[in-house]
Amino acid sequence: MNKETLQIIVDDLRAGRTPRLSPEDFPCFSAEALEGNQHVDPSYLDVVAASLTAADAPTFERALRAMEEGDLAWLGFKVVYDAAEAQANTDNEVTKKYGDVGSADGEPLVFFCNDAKEIVASRPFSPRDTFQMKDATRGPSMHNEQFEGLTWLSVPLFDQVQVWLLGASDAASEVAALADHVGFSVTVVDYDPAYLSEARFPRARRIVLPGGTFDGLAGLACAPEDYVCVLTRGHMFDPEGCVWATRHRAHYVGMMGCKGKNDTVHGLVLAKGGTEEDWQRVKRPIGLEFGAKTPAELAIAIVAELVDVRYRERYGEEARERHEKSLGR
């Protein structure tokens, strides 16, 4: 999602034109995102576009302002595939009751919702709609398939966290796939294109360093808000990775390896210009602590830790406590 797209949609709606909505701009409607979904396909965006009027312009304007302010917010879509079912009350013995009606109507709807649970939409919505709109903030939707006749999709209005994987190891390949799946933007760096291949990293940005070493890493830069996972093959260039990540003050730096190897890397980091303070910033070993051994298991531990770091970065202690309490923990 980008601001220019939203502004074009607003301009079209204000001028009485039907805007063009594409899966490239709204990837929740891409064929890949909807694979296996029998209720909706990318062509539904045409249905959404045809339903929009000037009354929907404030929804897109609110989304535009959220992007400009860096708000944690989403643009959501009510997708109706059976209007009668969508409006019927299908509460059951398990779920909380949301009034005596189902969805407010059987028409598609575009809405804005942020993490503060502010909702903007062009038409009235029912209590059950409100419940599902708020769940768009659990990205993309937590209970989107709970009720019959409709489903819910959304796109974030904020940037993904950038994760750098230094090294195209087997563990890195597993981490890349899983990190992408949970909403990170992934960049992988290595010097050997045979390992850093599209087959091993189909959705990641791939950077091949010249010269058969990690010396070329010095020509790259990460941002202070980025996360860095040092996963070089055979740990051969872990010292260079740690020095690079800490020198750029990456928000999170983690390195895989056992205590004995890490002690060796410690000395090499200092020899290569790193400081003791830099070394203490490196999470080692990387990942949450449980019985992970295989590359796939290690990826689960690593990405779980990345999710936790992102969660703590986005939410304050009070908000986290409320969330934990709501889960009964």
Beta strands, then each sheet from edge to edge (+ up, - down):
strand 1: 73-80
strand 2: 109-114
strand 3: 119-121
strand 4: 150-156
strand 5: 162-166
strand 6: 185-190
strand 7: 205-208
strand 8: 227-230
strand 9: 252-255
strand 10: 282-283
sheet 1: 3+ 2- 1+ 4-
sheet 2: 7+ 6+ 5+ 8+ 9+ 10+
end
